[in-house]
Amino acid sequence: MVGFTTVLKTLPALAASALASVNYPTIPTDLTTPVQQRLAVYGPNSVSVGWNTYEQLNQSCVTYGTSADDLSSKACSTGSSTYSTSRTWSSAVVLTDLTPATTYYYKIVSTNSTVDHFLSPRTPGDKTPFNLDVVIDLGVYGADGFTISSTNSKKDTIPYVQPALNHTTIGRLADTVDDYEIIIHPGDFAYADDWYLKLANLFDGTEAYQSILEQFYDQLAPIAARKPYMASPGNHEADCSEIPYLLELCPEGQKNFTDFMHRFEKTMPTPFTSSSTNTTAQALATQAKSYALPPFWYSFEYGMAHIVMINTETDFTDAPDGTDGSADLDSGPFGKQGQQLEFLKADLASVDRTVTPWLIVAGHRPWYSTGGSDNICDSCQDAFEELFYTYGVDLGVFGHVHNSQRFTPIYNGTVDSANLTDPKAPMYIIASGAGNIEGLSDVGTEPDYTEFAYADDYSYATLKLLDEQHLQIDFIRSSTGAVLDSSTLYKSHATQFVVQ
């Protein structure tokens, strides 16, 4: 290892002589041009708009309205943020007083920006069916990430994406843009920390890290600028390299979830004010709001769903990316001791099933998976599973293992005999076959509670909230749009506040 370490120490010098070969996106002539746009549900009547620019903005503004020809409302914020080694600054503005479930048009104020549109959030308690897509472990496409090497193209789509992406997960999200209303992405964006896996990137050093980030969020923008894109962290946001021998090359500005925080901190919501008329639920929701710490852990409501995003990387005992974690990434903590679990307990207890019957929790690392013990997070199970069961979580959504999986409802290793008809135990899925530089994970061994596992091609999941009792879960093959697996969870939701 002495020789390898010596080589690594020489890489910054090699990088300095090779910066011209980094595949950075072209900087626009107008440095206020918005790039890497992203939306998020921010409240029951509000949406956040985030974007990056190649110069710092003293004021960031968005005009908006219900007609593309009349953007008469305007929202602004002051300042934009960056970090050392980043070429861009992040801005965010919150659009308020939106009429629910209404198409709005918006334009980021710049001399070089265009009008786009979104559907405003459904009011909590709106029983209209809607679809929600799940995308996890999605990496950059193209030369630096080489997720896909094929250059086959199809006709352009709306929203437009680069033709080379049209047979990927991003392309499928573009093709089906009318079929879903929001997207959740609990962890692992871009895979920029895998820059060292491509030999040419070694000569670009950590410049490759930054260029991959910019490429990825440019690729994602046609989707994230049209649909609310709800994010929480994964292990690939923790550092600019997962390899201990490469950590010395990691600039301080790229350690400890730095890019993830700058990009999403001001766009993700704190929990909503309770939509329940029950005073205890209102008090618990207020307590949860005081413990929330977006973009790491938070919740939001949308129509029939109460959705919680958690952080499986830090901020609980033996968290894998934490200061004492098994991943040796020395990240966090971000909240006070016990804060995330106090948030989760209060938030789950506050959910009024007469308003938002479906309770969905999404995180990155699973504790049920095919492929053996290396694919599961025991410390995550110790921290979270009991709360999931106690407060009747309907569906747990996870990633980290690069394929698609579905399990029989299960608690503490024991299958719920009710199966998909009113189980007390949560149903779990893994939806992380979206595609990245590391490729797909073999299914491997399948526990007896495995109902579906797929790793032959890139895939993702669609959650169809059909009504108060039926939640359909479809796994989609990205390249063709074929439905690989479909199941429907029935829950009577007869109890207003679940405590088991």
N, C-alpha and C positions, 0 to 999 in steps of 0.2 A: 504493500500500500504506500510505501515511501515514494516510489516512482510516480504513482498516480497522483499523490498529493502535490508533488513537485510540479507536475504538468498543470494541475489545476491552478497553482499559484501564478503560472505564466499566462493563463488565459486572459486576464484583464489587459495585459500588454498587447497580446495578439488581437484582442477586440478593438483596441484603439486604432490599430492599423487597418481594420477591416470594416469600419462602420458603414461604408458605402454599400456594402452588400446586404445590409439588413433590409428586409421587405416591409419597411414602414409604408402605411398609406400616404398618399400624396397630401401635403398640407395645402388647403385651399388658399387662393390669393387673398380673399376676404377672411381674416382670421376670426371674425365673429360668426362665421358659418356654423350652424349647429350640426354636430355629428353624434353618432352613438345614442340616438334618442331612445327614451324609455318612459313608459307610463306605469302608474300603479293606482290601485284603489286606496284612497287616503282617508275616506270617511263615508258615511252613508250618502252624502251629497257632494262629495269632492273627489277630485282626481289630481295626482301629482304628475308633473311633466319634468323629466330630467333629461339633460343633454350635456355634451362636452364641447368645448371650443379650444382653439389653438392660441388663444390669448385670454388673459384674465378679464372678466367683466365686472365693472363696478355695480351695475344693475342688470338683472336678468328679468325679462318680461315675456309674457305670452298673451296674445289676443285670442278671443274665442267667442263663439255664438252658435246658434242653432241653424245658421245658414252660412254657406261658404262665402257668400257675398256680403255678409253683415257680421263681422267680428267685432261687435261693439263693446264687449266686456274685456277687461284687461286685468291681469294679475302680475305682480312683480315681487322680486326678492332682491336683497342686496348681497353683493359679494359672490365669489366662486372660489372653490377650494382645489388644491393640488397637493402633490408630495414630491419629494426629491426623486429624480429619474423619470417622472411623468412628463410627457410633452403637452398634456392637455389639462384644462380646468373643468371641474364639474359644477353644474348649476342645477337648481331645482326651484320650481314654482308650483304653488297649489292653487287649482281652480276650484272655487267654492260656489255654493248656492245653485248646484246643478239640479235640473229636473230629472228624477230617476228614469232609467231605462230609455234615454233619449239620445239620438245621434247629435254630437257636438262636433263642430269644426274648430280647428285651432291652428295658430301660426306662431312659432317662436320668433320674437322680434329680432330681425337681422336684415341686412341688405341683401342677403342671399339665403332665403329660406322659403319653404313652400307650405301650402295649406294641407293638413292631414285631418283625420277625424277619428272619433272613438264613440263607443256606447257608454253612457254614464252608468254608474253602478245601480243595480237593482236594490230597492229598499229591503232591509231585513224584514222577513215575513212575507215578501212577495212570493207566491206559490207558483209562479210561471216556470215551466221546465226550462233548463238551460244546460249547456255543456261546458266543461272545464277541462283543459288539456294539461297533462303532466309531462314535463320534460326535465330530465336530470342527467348529469354527467355528459354535457354537450360541449364538444371542443371545436376549435377553429377548423375550417375546411380549407384545403389547398396546400400549397407547397410547404409552408412552415409546420402545419399540423399534420399534413398528409392523412387526414381522416379518410379522404376519398381521392383516388388518383384518376378516376374516369372523367372525361370531359364531355360526355354525352349531354345534349341539351334538349329541352322541350320548349314549347312556346312560352312567352312571357306570361306572368301571372299578375294579379292584383291582390295584395301589394307586390310590386316587382322585386324579385331577387335575382342575383346573378345567375345566368343560365346554368352554370356548372353546379349550382346548389339545388337545382330543381328536382333531383332524384334523391335528395338527402332529407333529414328530418326538417330542416329549415324550409326546404322547398315544399314539403308536404303541408307544413303549417300555413304556407302561403296559398297553396292550392285549395285548402279547406277553410279559409279565413272566415267564411260565413257560417261555419258549423260550430264554433265555440265562442265564448264570450270573454274568458280570462285564461291565463296560464299561470301555473305555479312551478317554480324551479328551485327545489330545496338542495342546492349545492352543486359545486363543481362546474365552473364556467371557464371556457376557453382552453384550459390545460396549458396555460403559458408557462407554468412551472416545470413542464416537461420539455422545455426548449432544448435541453441537453441530449434528448433522444435522437435528434437529427444531427449528424456529424457536422454539417455546414454551420449549424447554429453555435457550435463550440467556439468557432472563430469570431463570432459576433458577441460572445459573452452574454451578459444579462441584457444587452440591448435587444436581443431576440425576445426576451420575456415581454418587454414593453410593446414591441411591434406586433406580437401575437395577440396581446390584449386589444390593441386598437383594431386589428383586422377582425377579431371575433365580434366585438360590439358593433362594428360597422355592418357585419354580416347579419347580426341579429336585429338591427334597427328597423328594417321594414316590417317586422312582426311586432317588436316591443313598442314601436311608435304608434301602433294601431290598436293593440290589445293590452289591457293592464297585465303587467308581467311581474309577478310577486316572487321575491327572492329571499332565500336564507342561505347560510354558509355551508360549504363542504370542506374537505381537507385540502383541496387544490387551491383554495383561497388563503390558506394559512401562511404560506411562505413562497419565495420565488424558486424554491427547490425542495423536494421531499428527501433528497439524498444528503445525509450528514456531511459527507466529504465536500459537497458543493455549497453548503450553507455559508462558508466564508466568502463566497462570491456574491452573496445576496445583499444588495444595498439596503440600508435601514428603511428607506422609503417603501420597500416592497415586502417587508416582513409583517407578520402579525395582522393579516387580513386588511392591510392598508388600502389597496386598490378597491376591495369590496366595500369598505366603509365609505370611502370618498364617493363611490359611484351610487350607493343605495341608501346611505344613512338618512338623507333628507327626503327620500321618496317613499320609503316604507312607512306604514301607519303605526301609531300606538293603538291599543284596543279601543273599539267604539264605546261610546256611552251606551249602557244597557238599553236594549229595545224592549225589555220586559217591564210589565207593570208591577212586578214583585219587588218589594223594597229590599229584601235580602239579596236578590240577584243584582239589583242596582248597586248595592254596597260592595258586593264581591267584584263586579266589573270595574268599579272605581279603584278598588285595591289592586286588581290586575293591571290596570293602566299605570299605576304608580310603580309597578315592578317591571313593566315592559321595557325592552331595550332594542328597538329596531336598529339595524336590519338583522340582528341576531335572534331575537325572540319577540314575537308580537302576534296579534290575532286581528281578524277582520271578519265582517259579515257581508254576505252577498246573497240576496234572495232567501232560499231555504237553507243555506249553509252557514255554519260558523266554522271558520278555518283558522287553524293555529299553526304557525311556523316556529319550529324549535331549532336550537343549536346543539347538534350532537358532537361538536368538536371541542368545546371548552365549557367552563363554568358548571361543572359538577364533579363529584369525586371520581378520580382516575379517568377524567375525560381524555380521549386519545391524543388530541393536539395540545392539551394543556401543559402547564409547567411540569407536571409529574407524569405526563401521558406516555403511552407506549410508542407514539410516533416520533418522539424526540424533536418536536417542532417548537416547544417552549412558547406557546401562544396564550394570550389572555392573561388573567381573567378580565372580563369586560364589565361585569357587574359586581356587586357586593356578594360575599359568601352566601350561597343558598338562594340568590335572587331569582335565577331562572326557574327553579323548582317552585318557589313561592308564587311566582307569576302563573305558572302552569296550573297549580292547584286552585288558585282563586279564579282563573279564567275558565277552566273546565267546569267548576262548580257553579258558575254564573249562567251557564247556557240554558235558556228557556226553550224547551223542545216544542212548545206551542207556537213559538215565533220562528226559530231556526232549528227544525227537527234534525238536520244532518250535522254531525260533529266530526270533522276531519282534521287530523293532525299530520303534518308533513315535516320530515327531518331527513338528514342525509344518510347516516349509518344505520343499517338494520340490525335487529337482533334475531330475526328469523330469515334464513336464506338457504338455498341449495349450495352445494360445493364445500361444505365442511366448516370447521370452527374458524378458519382464517377469514371467512367472509362475514362473521357476526361480531357485534360489539357488545360484549358482556357488561361493560360498565354502563352502556346506554340502557340496557335492559334493567339493570339494578336501579338506575335513576328514574326511568320513565314508565316502565310497564305497569307497575301497581297503580299509578295515577290514571293511566289509560283505562284500566279495567274498572277502577272504583267509580269513575265518572262517566262510564258508558261510551267511550269513544267508538264511533261506528267504523271508521276506516283509518288505518295508519298507512301513510304513503312514504316510501323510502327509496334510496338509490344505492350508490357506492359500488355495488356489484354490477358489472356492465352487461346486463341482460334484462329480460322481463320475467317476472315471477308473480304468481298468485297463490295464496294459501287459504286453507280452511280456517275460519275464525279460531283463535287459539289464545290461551292465557297460561303463563307459567309452564309452557311445554305440553299442556294438555289440550287436546282438540275439543271444541265445544260441540256436543252431539247434535245441537240444533242446526248445525251447518249454516246455510245462508237464510234460514227462516227464523228470524227473531233470536239470534244468538246473543248471549250476554258478553261474550268475549269479542274483542275487536277483530275485524278482518284486516289482513295486511297484504300489501302489494309492494313489489319492487319494480320501478319503471325507469331504468337507467341504461337502456340500450340505444340511446339517441345517437351515439357515435363520437369518438374522440381518438386522439393519437395512440392511446393504449390499446385500442381495439375492443372486441367483445370478450366477455368472460365465459368460459365453458360452463355449462349447466352443472356438470359434475354429479356428485351424489345428491339424491332427492329424498328429503325426509318424507315420512308417510303422510304428512299434512300438506304436501305439495299438490296443488291442483293444476298448475300450468307453469311451464318454464320454456323459454325460447331464447336462443342465441345464434340463430343462423343468419340474421341480417339486422340492420338497425331498426329500432322500434320505439314506440312511446305509448302513452295511455290516454284515453279519454274517459272522463267521468260524466255520466249523463244523469243529472238529477231529475228524474221523471215526475215524481210527486213526493208527498210527505213520507211515503212508506217504501218507495222503490228507487234504488240507486244502481244503475247499470254501469259496469266497468268493461271497457273494450280496450284491447291491446291492438295497436295498428302497426303494420309493416310500413316503414317510411318510404321505401322505394316504390311500392305499388298502391298503397292505401288499403290493402286487404286487411280484413279483421281476422286476427290470429286467434283471439280468444274473447268470449263474451260471457259475462255472468251478471246476475242481478241479485243484489242483497235486499232482503225484505226486513224492515224493522217497523214494528207497530207504533213505536214512539208514544206509548200510552201514558208514560210517566213524564210529568212536566220537568222535574229536576232529578237527574239520575244520581243516586249514590248507592253503590253495590257493596 
